[in-house]
Amino acid sequence: MQKILTGTGYEFVNNNYSSVSFKKAMLEQPLVVTFAVVKSFYYYTSGVYKPTDCVGAGINHAMQAVGFGVDATTSLEYAIIRN
């Protein structure tokens, strides 16, 4: 079997999606991000998801961040997530 992908290490990026380090890392490759799935997420359909019921919720899901942007209406920065 031929090896087609190798890892070169890892780096922790803080949880502030507007941070320079997050954006810099996103320009290099998709990132694995962890997420606290709470009840409000079950009803999410589209747009920027900004829950208010995450206080005390533990991380229970991992996804992949594949990009970032800024909401044209609210100017809120966001990450584009692939589940």
Order of alpha helices (4+ residues) and beta strands (2+ residues): alpha-beta-beta-beta
